[in-house]
């Protein structure tokens, strides 16, 4: 199993409905120099469709994703197009089986079938699971799952743990979760990912590995700060500077 396919976990920790916000902007900065790596725009439609686009700092589109939730919230259907690798992936789940189709360039598509249960989290279903099972982490702060990343034909065992809370200068309580792969070799690459949620149970910050394209020699560790709004005009200036890419 190639490490490249395992790193899809980092681009899979996507917001789902962001507690009823209609737009989310995320600005990802590198852990080595603090420079902007990419900007992501999440849009939530009335139909329930969740659209995500990733841009480089110059405004060029890197990756797009369309996510829907026809079944269990942790089992979304996904269409992904990664322009940096000429890669397309589709994911659909029916009852207890997930079908993934992966195609690169002009090559014939590969099709993978995975047996899944309610304890399997598929790609962007991570955020949905944490928010919809928030109270369960009070009594069981460490929970284990099998994770299916879009385009990866094998399941990855991971642990989600609610680690602590903190308070901002404004008095807002933030809740911190970490996600750690159970496999030792995978852990060497991905280490741990930290997800910080605000009081509205919206993802406020992500710290961890990214699979999106970076310049040669740049670290793949990023910190992503998110802003959630009903209208893009409501973004604070720190985020509205990136609206020109929309």
C-alpha positions, 0 to 999 in steps of 0.5 A: 500500500503506497503512502501517497494513497494514505495521505488522502486522509488529510484532505478528507477531514472536510466540513460537512454542513458547518452547523448551517453556515452556507460558506466556509473559507479555510486558509492553510499555512505551512508549518515550516515558514507560515506561508499560504499553501492553499485556500479552500472554499466550502459551499453548502446548497439547499439540496444538501450537496456540499461543494469544495474547491481548493485553490493555490495562492494565485487563485488556480484551482487545485482540487474540487469535490462534491459530497452528498449524504444519501445514507448514514452521515459517516458514509457520504457519496463523493466525486473528486477531481484532483487537477494536480495529479489528473486524478478522478475518484467517485465513491458510492455506498449502498447498504454495507458496501462501498464502491470506489472508482479511481482513474488517472489520466487516460488510464482505464478506471480501477474499481474497488469494493469495500465492505463497510459497517456503521463503524466505518467512516468514509472520507469526509464523514469524519467531521459529521461523525464527531459533531453528531456523536459529540456527547458520546465523547464525554463518556468514551473519549477514545473511539476506534474506527476503520477509515476509507479514504477516497481512492484508497482500496484498503481500510485504515484503522484510526483512533479519534480522541477528545483530548481537552478544551481551552478558552480564548481571550474572548471567553469562547470554549474550544474543544480539541480532538486528535486523530491518530492512525493505529498502524505504526508505519502509517503513523510515521508519515501522518503522525497525529491530526488535531481538530479544534471545534468552536462552541457551535461545533464548527471546525475552527482549526485543523493541524496536520498533514496535507496531500495537496500539492506543495512546492519542492522542499516545503513541509506537508504539515499545515495549519488551517484556520476556518471562517463560517458565514451565511454570506461571503460578505460577512467574512472578516478581513483576514479571510475576505482578502481571498475572495478574488479566487472565487 
